[in-house]
Amino acid sequence: MSEVQMEQTIVAQNEEFEREPVPQSQLKGWGSFLGMYAGEHVAGTEFMIGPLFLTAGVSAFDLIIGLLLGNFLAVLCWRFLTAEIAVKHRLTLYYQLEKICGKQLVTIYNVANGVLFCFLAGSMITVSTTAVGIPFNLPMPALNDTMPNGVPWVLIVIITGVIISIIAARGYNSVAKVANWMSPFIVLAFIAAAIVALGQLEVKNFSDFWNIWGEGSEPFPGKLKYTFWHVAIWSWFCNAAMHIGMSDLSVLRYARKASAGWTTAAGMYVGHYMAWIAAALLYAVYLKSPEAQGILAAGDVPPVAPGPMAYNAIGIFGILAVILASWTTANPTIYRAGLAFQAIVPKSSTFWMTMLAGGIATVAGIFPAFAMKLLDFVALYGFILAPIGAIIAFEHFFGARFGIISNYAEKAGISFNMAVLVAWVLSAGLCYLLSVTQGIFLSFLTLPAWLGCGVLYLVLSKWWQKAV
């Protein structure tokens, strides 16, 4: 899931538009977005997410139909929320937030954004290490492992992390070009691996395919049982930061029409549907192996190691696919985190801020927990950042009729809009507390937190704003 690849490709090439609307001469047709979204969402995260659905005991209906619905809802959010606002104002997320929130409050957002991106990149370094470690017979981390399993693991993670960080710090243009070239290779690898896995599972018709998951199973020890609604809602909001969180304003501001938002379906149904199911098939093959059966018989939890799973299906081609998919996720993610940190300290070097982000990501990659709990982490990531998007959305759609001043921080000359902070903290904080105390699946509360933040922002702005 290298969810910022497109944004950084465009912004890096057109930096002069970071603090002004995109001019008409630079607008792009839907074809540009179709290719970018298709490539963006076929990434290293897909190798982890598909298998993790199996560990949650999903049934065939829950997985196949749940993903159909959840991804469709995500596409609708991109089309009718993000794209509509993007083509109206044609500003980056950060500049639009600065106008509403003020520079100091945007700094807080940048810290949260940067740190979360480092952890996501760290999980991809972990995934890459499971492939790099195959020739060295590296022991793979188990699903419940939180600590590294030995010195060789740590060394490979550090070497991998340093290489990825240096590439990211050298500049995004070259990284983006390589990623775009590699995307077809990665898509082909997923398709090839799925075909091989179907043969290994002796699937001869659709009934055999459906029976791979059947009516579902008990989740692995320590894992939450996923139902239809868990799958649908989680897949809807796994990219919440991008659509209802408005991060993709920075991409879709280049679209001629809001209808370009429909092109996100290419990413959702190639990456978040085909690739997730393909990766789940690879893990289904592994679970039938004598090794996995022995681990399950002993009451332990089998590992989820994308490298060995892909290697078992398509050999060296699989190892390369896992490494490339992980790197094309980690590189732009580290680059994005570096930009967020550099914005906090404007006089600092982007190169060294990116290296700092890469260092944090590498340390995170040493600990398998971030990758092994990727479903939980991605849910938390979207939950934290999505409410900020509600500030922009509610001001755009309801601000005038509610009588609040748009872009209040800019017009009032303030650097900290308290209405935004209180709305964000209260909505996210209360919903998170509800999740912890009542055991409610966090993704179920992403939409309530988003709606609550938007409503609170309108009410508090009406109370606090002064005429300017």
N, C-alpha and C positions, 0 to 999 in steps of 0.2 A: 504494500500500500504506500509508493513514493508520491504521496498526495500533493507535493508542491512542485513537481517537475515542470509542469506547464507554466505556472506562474513565474518561476524564476527564469525560464527560457525567454519569455517575453520581456520581463522587467529588465533583465541583464542587457538585452539588446536595445532597449529604449529607455534608458535611465532618465532622460529629460522629461518624461511624462509622470514621474513619481509624485510630483506635487502640482499637477495640473490635469485637466481632462484630456483624454486621448483625442487627437484631432481626427477629423473625418478621413483624411488621407491615409491614416494608419489602420483603419478598420479592416477586419478580416471576415471572410465567408465561413460558412458552417464546415467546409471541408477541413480547414485548419484545425478546428476544435475536435472534429471526429477522430483524426489520427492521434492527436495529443492525449485525449482522454482514454483512447484504447490502449495506448502505451503506458500511461500513468498508472493504471490500476491492474496491470499484470506485473506484479513485483514480488519481492522476497516474502512479504507478509502472507501472500497467498499460500505458500508452502506450509505455513504454520496453521493458518486459520482452518483450512479444510480438515486436517487431522483432529484439531481440537474440538470440532463439532462432534466427531465420533466419540471422543472421550466424555462428551456430555450426554451420550446415549440417545441421540436423535433418531427418529423414525424416518422412513423414506418420504412420507408425506410432509412431515415437518421440515425436512431439509429441502426437498425439491420445490415444493409449493411455497413454503415459507420464504425461501430466497427469492422466488419470483415476485412475491408481493412486496417484501421489504426493499428490494432494489428498485422496484417501480415507484414506490413512495419517495425514495431518495431522488430519483430522476425528476419527479414532480416538484420537489423542493428546489432543485437547481433551476428548473425551467421557470416556475412561477414566483419564486422569491428572489434567489440570487441573480438570475439573468435579468429580470425586470429592473431591479435596482441598479445593476451594473451598467446597463445601456442608458439609464436615465442620467446618472451622474458621471460615469466613466472615470472613477477615481479608484486608487488602490484602497484596500481595506484599512491600511495604516493611516493614510492621509484623511480618509473619511472619519475614522475614529478620532483622530487628532482634532478635527473640527468640532466634533460633538463632545469629546471627553476632556481634551486638553493634553498637553505633552507629558505631564507628570503621570497621569493615569495610564496613558498609553505605554509608558515605561513599565508599569506593573504588569500589563498584559504581555509585553515583550519578554519579561522574565519568565512568566508562566509558559508562554509559547515556546521559548528557547529551551527551557529545561525539559519540557515534555517531548519536544522533538529529539533531544539528545537521548532520552530513554528509548524512544522508538528506533532511532538509529542503532543504539546499543543492542536491541533485540535482533536487528538484522546482521550485526557483526557476529552474534551468537549463531544465527542460522548459517552464515557463510562458513563459520568454523566447523560446523558439522560436515560440510563438504570438503574443506581443505584438509581436515583431519583423517579422511578415509585412507589415504596412502600410508599414514603413520599408525594405523590401527588405534586411533585415539578413542578411548572409552567415551561413549555418548552420555550426556546428562539425562537423568530420568525425569519424568513429568513433574515430580514433586521436589526436584532438586532446587535449592536456592544458592548453594555455594559451588565454586569451581571444583572439579573432581580430580585436579592434579596440576602439577607444574607445567606439563606439556600443553594442556588446555589454555592456561594463562598466557604462555608464550605465543601460541598461535593467535589468540585473540589480540594480543598487543601488536604483533606484526601486521595482522590484517587491519586493525584499527589505525595504525600509523599510515599505512599505504592509502587507505580510504580518506583519511584526514588530509594528507598532502594533496591528493587529487582534488578534493573539494576546495582546499585553500588556494589552489592555483587559479581558480576562476570557474565560473559556472558554464560559460559557453562551451568549452571543450567537453565538460562532463555531460551536458545536455545532448550534444551531438552524438557522443558515444552511446548514451542511453537510448536515443531514438534509433540508432542503428541496431542495437541489441534487442529491442523490444520484439521484432518479428521472430528472432531466434528463440526468445523465451516463450512466446505464445506457441510456437511449433513444438517446443519441448514439453509443454503442458499437454498438448494434444497427443503427441507421441506416447508420453508416459501413461495417459489415460487409456489409450488403445491397448498398450501392452498389459496394463493392470487388468483390464476387462478380460483379456485372454487368460491371465494368471488366475483370475477368479472364476473362470469357465462360464462366462456370461455369453449366452447364445441368443437371447431374446430380451424384450423389455421386462418381462416378468422376472427373469433372472437378475436383471439390473436392479429392479425395485426391491428384490429380496435381499440385496446386500445389506440394506438397512432394515427392511421389514417393518415390524411394529416398534422398533427401537429396542433399547436395552437399558439396564441399570448403568448410571454414570460410573466412571472410575472413582475410586475412593478419594474423597475430598473435593469432588467436582459437583457442580450444580446440574441437575437434570434439566435439559433444554426441551421445551415443548414447542409447538408451532409458533406461539406468540413470542417466545424467547428468540427464535431464529429470525422471525420477521422483523421484530422491533430492533434487535441488535444490528441486523444488516441494514436497516433504515438509518440508524444513527451512528454506525461505525465511522462514517465520514461527516458526522454532524458539524464538526468545526469548519468543514469546507462549504457545506450548503447552508443550513440554517445559521451556522456560525459566521457566514459571509466571507470566509477567507478567499473563496474563488471570485470575489469581486475583482481581484487583481488580474484574473485571467479573462473573465467574460466582459470586462470593460472594453475589450477590443472587438467584440462581436458587433456586426452591423445591425442585427435584430436579436430580440430576446429569444426567438425561436432556436438560436444556437444552443440554448440550454438543453434541448432534446439530445444533443450529441453525447451527453454524459451517459446515455444508455449504452454506448459502445464500451465504456469502461465498466459499467455495472454488470453487463451480461457476458462480456468476454472475461473480465477479471474476477468480479465478485459473484459470478455464477459458474461459468465453465471451469475456471481455474480452481475455485474452491472445491468443486465436486471432483475434479481430476486429482487434486491433492488428497482428498478424502479416500479416493479409490486406492491410491498408493499406500495409505495407512491401513486400509482394509486388507490389502495383501499382506502387509507385515504382521497384522494381528493373527493371521492364520499360520504364521511360521512357527516351527517348533520352539524357537527362542522366545517368542512372545507368549505362546501357550504355556511354556514352563514358568515364565515370570508371573502370568496370571494365576496359574495353579498354586504358586507359592504365596499368593495374596499380595503381591507387589504390583507396582504400576509400570507398564512398559514405557520406554522412552519414546518421545516424538522427535525424531532426528531427520530433517528433510534431506540431508546429504545422502545417507545410506538408503533411504526410501527411493530417491530418484535414481541412484546408482543401480539399485536392484532392478529397476524397470528398464533403463536405457543406457546404462553404463557410464562411460566418461562424459557422454553428452549430458547426462543428468547432473553430474558433478558440476560441469561448466554452467549449466542452466541455473542451479541453485546459487553458485557464486555470483554470476552476473546479475541475477534477479535481486540478490541481497545488496550488491554494490550499487545498482541503479536506484535502489531505495535509499540506502544509507548516504550516498554522496550528496544528493540534493537536500536531504533532510539535515545533514550536518551543515551544509552551506546556508540553509535557511536559519538554523539556530545561530550560526555565526553572525548573520546579518542582524538578528534580533539583539544579540549581545553588543554588537558594534553600535547599534542605535542607542543603547543605554549609555555608552561611553563614546560619543561622536568623534573625539580626537584620536581614538585608538585605531590600530591597523586592522583592516578587515581580515587580512591573512592570519594574524595572530589570534584574533577573536574566533576565527573559524577553527584554528588549531586547538584553541581552548575547548570549543564545542566538541571537536573530535576526541579530545582527551576525556571529557566527561562521558561521551558515548562509549569509548573504549573501556573505561572502568565499569560502566553499566553492562557492557557485553561480557565481561568476565563472569558475571553472575547470571546463571541460566533462567532465573525466576522471571525476568522481563519477557523473554521469549516464550517460556512455558505457560505463562499466565497472560498471553497476548490478548485473549478475548476480554479479560477483565481490564487490562491496561487500556485498550482501545476504547472500551466503554467509558472509562474514567476520563480519558483524554477529551473525548467529544463532549462529555457531560460538563467539564470545567469550562471549555472554551465556547460552547454553543450559545450560552446566554448573552454573551457580548454581541452576537449577531442579532439578537432580538432588539437591542437598543437601536441599531440601524434600521431594521425592518419596521418596527413599530413607529419610529419617527417618520419613516418614508410613507407608510400607508395611513397612519392615524394622527400624526403630529399636528397637521393643520386643523383638522376638524376638532381636535382636543384642545386647541388653543395654546400650544407650546411653541417656543422659539426654536427653529431648526438651527443646527450648527451653533449651539449656544456658547460653547467654550470659545470659538473663534470670534463671535460677535461681541461677547462680553469681555473678551481679553483675559480669560482665566486659564490656568494650566491644570486645574483639577475640578472636574464636575462631580460634586458629591452625590448627585442623584444617580449617576451611573454606577458608582462604587457600591452604594447602599443597595441598589436594585440587584446588582450582580451577586454580592455577598449574601444577601438575605435569601434570594431565590435558590441559589446553588447550595448554600449552607443548610437551609431547612430541608431541602429535598435529600441531600446527602445524609443528614441526621435521620431522616425517615427511613432511608435505605438501610442504614446500620442498625437502628433500633428495632425495626419491624421486619428485617430480612427481605426487603423488596428488591428485586432485580434492578440494578442501577439504571440500565437502559430504559426501563419502564418510566423512569422519572426524568429523563432528558427533556421530553416535550413539556411536562408540567413546569420544570425549571425555566425553560425557554419562554413559555407563555407568562409565567409569573414575573420573570425579569422584565419583559416588555411592558406589562401592565403597571408594575411598580415604577418603572422609569417614567411613564406618562404621568402617573399620579404625583410622584415626588417632584418632577420637573414643573408641573403646574403650581406646586406649593413653593418651590425654592427659586424659580426663575424670576428675575427682575427685568423690567423693560430696558432694552439697550438701543 
